[in-house]
Amino acid sequence: INEQKCSFIRSVYIVYTVLGDVSVYVVGKDGYDELALAEVIFVITSAVKDVCGKLPTERLFLDKYRRICLTLDEIIWKGYLENTDKDRIRRLVRLKLPTEF
């Protein structure tokens, strides 16, 4: 389990964690308080681990960067959390054209 840290600066919440060699930050305000952001960061870190197959090193993260971006695009849409279900996210990424990888 990754330790998450939270900061609150000028009405903006920041939740962050370290995943292997990668630091992950999520930022929100209003409806996206620290609890909502904790859910977002959990989904993101789970998805990145799923794409990489393990905790990412910097090299592995860069090798899988396109797939990670597609995955993040299915999780967050126009700044809002859209999908949290791992299986649904995987299916949606598979629907993308191979040239988009």
Buried (B, 14 or more C-beta within 10 A) or exposed (E): EBEBEBEEEEEEBBBBBBBBEBEBEBBBEEEBBBEBBBBBBBBBBBBBBBBBEEBBEEEBBEEBEEBBEBBBBBBBEEEEBEBBEEEEBBEBBEEBEEEEE
